[in-house]
Amino acid sequence: MKAHDQMYIDGAWRPAAGQDTIAVVNPVDEQVIAHVPAGTAEDVDAAVRAARAAFPAWAATCLLYTS
């Protein structure tokens, strides 16, 4: 079983702010196959800040295909 202790935010793996985890369950046999960090409000805020900062450049690439 894999235990992941980091979250991918703003283009890099970083430790989660909290210690809680969530079990990842295989839907075929209902066996736990991994544990991943349970994001905290601090993790969500960091992800939202990163997304907002990245949005203008990403949106500009979309304009290239719709013009």
N, CA, C and O atoms as a GROMACS GRO file, in nm:
protein
  268
    1MET      N    1   0.085  -0.117   0.000
    1MET     CA    2   0.000   0.000   0.000
    1MET      C    3   0.090   0.123   0.000
    1MET      O    4   0.189   0.130   0.073
    2LYS      N    5   0.054   0.219  -0.081
    2LYS     CA    6   0.130   0.344  -0.088
    2LYS      C    7   0.078   0.443   0.015
    2LYS      O    8  -0.042   0.453   0.040
    3ALA      N    9   0.170   0.516   0.073
    3ALA     CA   10   0.134   0.626   0.164
    3ALA      C   11   0.194   0.753   0.106
    3ALA      O   12   0.316   0.770   0.103
    4HIS      N   13   0.109   0.841   0.060
    4HIS     CA   14   0.153   0.968   0.003
    4HIS      C   15   0.144   1.073   0.114
    4HIS      O   16   0.041   1.086   0.179
    5ASP      N   17   0.250   1.147   0.133
    5ASP     CA   18   0.249   1.245   0.242
    5ASP      C   19   0.262   1.388   0.192
    5ASP      O   20   0.282   1.480   0.272
    6GLN      N   21   0.249   1.407   0.060
    6GLN     CA   22   0.261   1.542   0.007
    6GLN      C   23   0.146   1.572  -0.089
    6GLN      O   24   0.075   1.482  -0.134
    7MET      N   25   0.130   1.702  -0.118
    7MET     CA   26   0.027   1.748  -0.210
    7MET      C   27   0.096   1.826  -0.322
    7MET      O   28   0.195   1.895  -0.299
    8TYR      N   29   0.043   1.814  -0.445
    8TYR     CA   30   0.099   1.884  -0.560
    8TYR      C   31   0.027   2.018  -0.575
    8TYR      O   32  -0.088   2.022  -0.620
    9ILE      N   33   0.093   2.126  -0.536
    9ILE     CA   34   0.034   2.260  -0.539
    9ILE      C   35   0.136   2.355  -0.598
    9ILE      O   36   0.253   2.354  -0.558
   10ASP      N   37   0.093   2.437  -0.691
   10ASP     CA   38   0.178   2.539  -0.753
   10ASP      C   39   0.302   2.479  -0.820
   10ASP      O   40   0.411   2.534  -0.811
   11GLY      N   41   0.282   2.366  -0.886
   11GLY     CA   42   0.389   2.305  -0.963
   11GLY      C   43   0.494   2.231  -0.883
   11GLY      O   44   0.601   2.200  -0.936
   12ALA      N   45   0.466   2.203  -0.756
   12ALA     CA   46   0.565   2.133  -0.674
   12ALA      C   47   0.496   2.049  -0.568
   12ALA      O   48   0.386   2.080  -0.523
   13TRP      N   49   0.562   1.940  -0.528
   13TRP     CA   50   0.513   1.859  -0.418
   13TRP      C   51   0.551   1.928  -0.288
   13TRP      O   52   0.665   1.972  -0.271
   14ARG      N   53   0.455   1.936  -0.196
   14ARG     CA   54   0.481   2.000  -0.067
   14ARG      C   55   0.408   1.924   0.042
   14ARG      O   56   0.305   1.861   0.016
   15PRO      N   57   0.459   1.930   0.164
   15PRO     CA   58   0.390   1.861   0.274
   15PRO      C   59   0.251   1.922   0.297
   15PRO      O   60   0.232   2.043   0.281
   16ALA      N   61   0.158   1.839   0.333
   16ALA     CA   62   0.025   1.888   0.369
   16ALA      C   63   0.035   1.964   0.501
   16ALA      O   64   0.122   1.936   0.583
   17ALA      N   65  -0.054   2.058   0.520
   17ALA     CA   66  -0.053   2.138   0.644
   17ALA      C   67  -0.096   2.054   0.764
   17ALA      O   68  -0.048   2.078   0.875
   18GLY      N   69  -0.184   1.959   0.743
   18GLY     CA   70  -0.232   1.877   0.854
   18GLY      C   71  -0.175   1.736   0.850
   18GLY      O   72  -0.098   1.701   0.761
   19GLN      N   73  -0.213   1.657   0.947
   19GLN     CA   74  -0.165   1.519   0.958
   19GLN      C   75  -0.270   1.414   0.919
   19GLN      O   76  -0.237   1.296   0.907
   20ASP      N   77  -0.395   1.456   0.900
   20ASP     CA   78  -0.502   1.361   0.868
   20ASP      C   79  -0.485   1.306   0.727
   20ASP      O   80  -0.431   1.374   0.639
   21THR      N   81  -0.531   1.183   0.706
   21THR     CA   82  -0.524   1.120   0.575
   21THR      C   83  -0.661   1.067   0.534
   21THR      O   84  -0.752   1.054   0.616
   22ILE      N   85  -0.673   1.037   0.407
   22ILE     CA   86  -0.794   0.977   0.349
   22ILE      C   87  -0.753   0.846   0.283
   22ILE      O   88  -0.653   0.842   0.211
   23ALA      N   89  -0.827   0.741   0.308
   23ALA     CA   90  -0.800   0.612   0.245
   23ALA      C   91  -0.850   0.614   0.101
   23ALA      O   92  -0.960   0.663   0.073
   24VAL      N   93  -0.770   0.561   0.010
   24VAL     CA   94  -0.809   0.545  -0.131
   24VAL      C   95  -0.848   0.399  -0.147
   24VAL      O   96  -0.769   0.309  -0.121
   25VAL      N   97  -0.972   0.376  -0.191
   25VAL     CA   98  -1.027   0.241  -0.197
   25VAL      C   99  -1.043   0.198  -0.343
   25VAL      O  100  -1.097   0.272  -0.425
   26ASN      N  101  -0.995   0.078  -0.373
   26ASN     CA  102  -1.013   0.019  -0.505
   26ASN      C  103  -1.160  -0.022  -0.518
   26ASN      O  104  -1.209  -0.104  -0.440
   27PRO      N  105  -1.232   0.034  -0.616
   27PRO     CA  106  -1.375   0.004  -0.626
   27PRO      C  107  -1.405  -0.140  -0.669
   27PRO      O  108  -1.517  -0.188  -0.652
   28VAL      N  109  -1.307  -0.209  -0.724
   28VAL     CA  110  -1.328  -0.347  -0.768
   28VAL      C  111  -1.339  -0.442  -0.649
   28VAL      O  112  -1.432  -0.523  -0.640
   29ASP      N  113  -1.243  -0.430  -0.556
   29ASP     CA  114  -1.244  -0.524  -0.444
   29ASP      C  115  -1.256  -0.456  -0.307
   29ASP      O  116  -1.249  -0.522  -0.204
   30GLU      N  117  -1.273  -0.325  -0.308
   30GLU     CA  118  -1.292  -0.245  -0.187
   30GLU      C  119  -1.176  -0.254  -0.089
   30GLU      O  120  -1.193  -0.236   0.032
   31GLN      N  121  -1.058  -0.282  -0.142
   31GLN     CA  122  -0.938  -0.285  -0.059
   31GLN      C  123  -0.875  -0.146  -0.058
   31GLN      O  124  -0.876  -0.077  -0.159
   32VAL      N  125  -0.820  -0.106   0.056
   32VAL     CA  126  -0.749   0.021   0.065
   32VAL      C  127  -0.616   0.005  -0.008
   32VAL      O  128  -0.537  -0.084   0.023
   33ILE      N  129  -0.592   0.092  -0.107
   33ILE     CA  130  -0.469   0.081  -0.187
   33ILE      C  131  -0.370   0.193  -0.158
   33ILE      O  132  -0.254   0.185  -0.200
   34ALA      N  133  -0.414   0.296  -0.089
   34ALA     CA  134  -0.324   0.407  -0.057
   34ALA      C  135  -0.389   0.496   0.048
   34ALA      O  136  -0.509   0.486   0.075
   35HIS      N  137  -0.309   0.580   0.106
   35HIS     CA  138  -0.357   0.687   0.193
   35HIS      C  139  -0.299   0.817   0.140
   35HIS      O  140  -0.181   0.824   0.106
   36VAL      N  141  -0.381   0.919   0.132
   36VAL     CA  142  -0.338   1.049   0.082
   36VAL      C  143  -0.369   1.156   0.187
   36VAL      O  144  -0.458   1.136   0.270
   37PRO      N  145  -0.298   1.269   0.184
   37PRO     CA  146  -0.326   1.374   0.282
   37PRO      C  147  -0.467   1.428   0.266
   37PRO      O  148  -0.517   1.445   0.155
   38ALA      N  149  -0.530   1.455   0.378
   38ALA     CA  150  -0.660   1.524   0.378
   38ALA      C  151  -0.627   1.673   0.380
   38ALA      O  152  -0.571   1.724   0.478
   39GLY      N  153  -0.663   1.742   0.275
   39GLY     CA  154  -0.632   1.884   0.267
   39GLY      C  155  -0.701   1.965   0.376
   39GLY      O  156  -0.816   1.940   0.411
   40THR      N  157  -0.628   2.062   0.427
   40THR     CA  158  -0.684   2.153   0.527
   40THR      C  159  -0.724   2.284   0.456
   40THR      O  160  -0.700   2.300   0.337
   41ALA      N  161  -0.784   2.373   0.530
   41ALA     CA  162  -0.818   2.504   0.475
   41ALA      C  163  -0.691   2.575   0.426
   41ALA      O  164  -0.694   2.645   0.325
   42GLU      N  165  -0.581   2.556   0.496
   42GLU     CA  166  -0.454   2.617   0.455
   42GLU      C  167  -0.408   2.562   0.320
   42GLU      O  168  -0.360   2.637   0.235
   43ASP      N  169  -0.423   2.431   0.299
   43ASP     CA  170  -0.387   2.369   0.171
   43ASP      C  171  -0.477   2.421   0.059
   43ASP      O  172  -0.429   2.451  -0.051
   44VAL      N  173  -0.605   2.433   0.087
   44VAL     CA  174  -0.700   2.485  -0.013
   44VAL      C  175  -0.664   2.629  -0.050
   44VAL      O  176  -0.662   2.664  -0.167
   45ASP      N  177  -0.636   2.711   0.050
   45ASP     CA  178  -0.598   2.850   0.023
   45ASP      C  179  -0.474   2.858  -0.065
   45ASP      O  180  -0.468   2.940  -0.156
   46ALA      N  181  -0.374   2.773  -0.037
   46ALA     CA  182  -0.251   2.773  -0.118
   46ALA      C  183  -0.282   2.731  -0.262
   46ALA      O  184  -0.228   2.789  -0.356
   47ALA      N  185  -0.367   2.630  -0.279
   47ALA     CA  186  -0.403   2.585  -0.413
   47ALA      C  187  -0.482   2.692  -0.489
   47ALA      O  188  -0.459   2.712  -0.609
   48VAL      N  189  -0.572   2.759  -0.422
   48VAL     CA  190  -0.650   2.865  -0.487
   48VAL      C  191  -0.560   2.982  -0.526
   48VAL      O  192  -0.574   3.037  -0.636
   49ARG      N  193  -0.468   3.020  -0.438
   49ARG     CA  194  -0.374   3.128  -0.473
   49ARG      C  195  -0.293   3.090  -0.596
   49ARG      O  196  -0.274   3.173  -0.686
   50ALA      N  197  -0.245   2.967  -0.602
   50ALA     CA  198  -0.166   2.922  -0.716
   50ALA      C  199  -0.250   2.922  -0.844
   50ALA      O  200  -0.202   2.962  -0.950
   51ALA      N  201  -0.374   2.876  -0.834
   51ALA     CA  202  -0.462   2.873  -0.951
   51ALA      C  203  -0.492   3.014  -1.001
   51ALA      O  204  -0.491   3.040  -1.121
   52ARG      N  205  -0.520   3.104  -0.910
   52ARG     CA  206  -0.548   3.242  -0.950
   52ARG      C  207  -0.426   3.306  -1.017
   52ARG      O  208  -0.440   3.379  -1.115
   53ALA      N  209  -0.308   3.279  -0.964
   53ALA     CA  210  -0.186   3.335  -1.023
   53ALA      C  211  -0.159   3.277  -1.162
   53ALA      O  212  -0.107   3.348  -1.249
   54ALA      N  213  -0.193   3.150  -1.183
   54ALA     CA  214  -0.167   3.084  -1.311
   54ALA      C  215  -0.273   3.114  -1.416
   54ALA      O  216  -0.248   3.097  -1.535
   55PHE      N  217  -0.391   3.157  -1.374
   55PHE     CA  218  -0.503   3.171  -1.467
   55PHE      C  219  -0.478   3.266  -1.583
   55PHE      O  220  -0.508   3.229  -1.696
   56PRO      N  221  -0.424   3.388  -1.564
   56PRO     CA  222  -0.407   3.478  -1.678
   56PRO      C  223  -0.323   3.417  -1.791
   56PRO      O  224  -0.360   3.430  -1.908
   57ALA      N  225  -0.213   3.353  -1.758
   57ALA     CA  226  -0.129   3.293  -1.862
   57ALA      C  227  -0.201   3.176  -1.929
   57ALA      O  228  -0.193   3.160  -2.051
   58TRP      N  229  -0.270   3.095  -1.850
   58TRP     CA  230  -0.343   2.982  -1.906
   58TRP      C  231  -0.455   3.032  -1.997
   58TRP      O  232  -0.475   2.978  -2.106
   59ALA      N  233  -0.529   3.133  -1.953
   59ALA     CA  234  -0.639   3.187  -2.034
   59ALA      C  235  -0.588   3.244  -2.165
   59ALA      O  236  -0.655   3.234  -2.268
   60ALA      N  237  -0.470   3.304  -2.162
   60ALA     CA  238  -0.412   3.360  -2.284
   60ALA      C  239  -0.384   3.251  -2.387
   60ALA      O  240  -0.395   3.276  -2.507
   61THR      N  241  -0.349   3.132  -2.343
   61THR     CA  242  -0.324   3.024  -2.439
   61THR      C  243  -0.455   2.978  -2.503
   61THR      O  244  -0.454   2.936  -2.618
   62CYS      N  245  -0.566   2.987  -2.432
   62CYS     CA  246  -0.695   2.949  -2.488
   62CYS      C  247  -0.736   3.045  -2.599
   62CYS      O  248  -0.800   3.004  -2.697
   63LEU      N  249  -0.701   3.170  -2.584
   63LEU     CA  250  -0.736   3.269  -2.686
   63LEU      C  251  -0.667   3.240  -2.819
   63LEU      O  252  -0.719   3.274  -2.924
   64LEU      N  253  -0.550   3.177  -2.814
   64LEU     CA  254  -0.479   3.144  -2.936
   64LEU      C  255  -0.559   3.046  -3.022
   64LEU      O  256  -0.548   3.049  -3.144
   65TYR      N  257  -0.638   2.960  -2.960
   65TYR     CA  258  -0.710   2.856  -3.033
   65TYR      C  259  -0.851   2.899  -3.070
   65TYR      O  260  -0.915   2.832  -3.151
   66THR      N  261  -0.901   3.008  -3.015
   66THR     CA  262  -1.037   3.049  -3.047
   66THR      C  263  -1.040   3.168  -3.143
   66THR      O  264  -1.147   3.205  -3.191
   67SER      N  265  -0.927   3.226  -3.171
   67SER     CA  266  -0.923   3.342  -3.260
   67SER      C  267  -0.920   3.303  -3.405
   67SER      O  268  -0.916   3.390  -3.492
   0.00000   0.00000   0.00000
